[in-house]
Amino acid sequence: MRESSPLRDSFYALGKVEDCPVYDLHGHMGPYYGARMNVTNAADVIKVMDRAGVKTLVFCPHASLLSPDTGNAPSIKAVREFPDRLSPLPTIF
């Protein structure tokens, strides 16, 4: 994509394209002891989403992968705090 275009120019100038939102359909939130996660709470996730131009994140907390009976509680809390930005993917086993 060497030719100039509005999308390309916006991306190179701002690091994102304001009129072309991103919908991230695979995210995780919360501490996870098997990997380093720099961002673990909803407010910080929203800040990263804003920097990257992500409009909505569909996510599953790491805790729900290990214990769905109690691990989905962080999803409920996060979605109540940011209902227009976060969409939960409940884990049911």
N, C-alpha and C positions, 0 to 999 in steps of 0.2 A: 504494500500500500504506500507507494512512494509519492503518488500524486496527492495534492492538497485536497481536502474535503472538509466540510464543517465538522463532522464527527472527529476526524483525525486532528484537526487544528485545536478543537476543544480539549481533546484528550491530552495532547502534548502541552497545552497551555495550563490546564487545570488538574491534570491527573485523573480526570473523570469527565463524563459527558452528561451535563445537567438534564438535557431533554431526552436522554436514553437511559432510563433507570435499570438497575440490575436487581433481579430477584434471585437471591441465593437460596437454593432448595436443599442444602445439606450443611447444617451447622450443629455444633455441640457447645454446651455451656457448662460452666461449673468446674471445680477442680477434678483433675484426673491424674492418678498417681502413676500411670504407665507412660506418660508423656508430659513434656513441659508445655503448659498453657499460660501464656502471658495475660490473657484476658479471661476472667472467670465470672464476672457479674454482669447483669443486664445493662447497667448504665455504661460500663466500659465497652461492652459489645456495640452499643448504639454509637458511641464515639468513633469506633473503628469503621462501622458501617457508613457513617457520615463522611469520613475521610475517603472511603473507597467508592462512594456513590451508590451504595446498596440501599434500596428502598425497603425491602422486606426480607427477613430471614426466617426460614422454616428450620426449626432446630429441635434437638432432643438433648436433654441434659445427660451428661455422662453417668450420673447417679442412677438414672432410670434404666440404663443398660445392665446394671449390676443388681438393682433392687427396684423393680417397677412399682411395687406396692407403696414405697415411700419416696422413690426417686423422682416421681412426676411432680411433686410439690414445688420444686424450683421453677418448673415451666409455668405453673399457674401463677406464681408470684410475678415472674418476669412479664408474662402477657398482660396481667392486670396493670402493671406499671407502664408498659409500652404497647398498648393494644393495636395501634396503627402501624407498628414496625415489626413486631415479632409474632410468629405463628407456630404453635407447638405441634410436635409430632409425638403424640403419646406412645409410650412403649408398653405393650401388653404381651405378656408371655403366658 
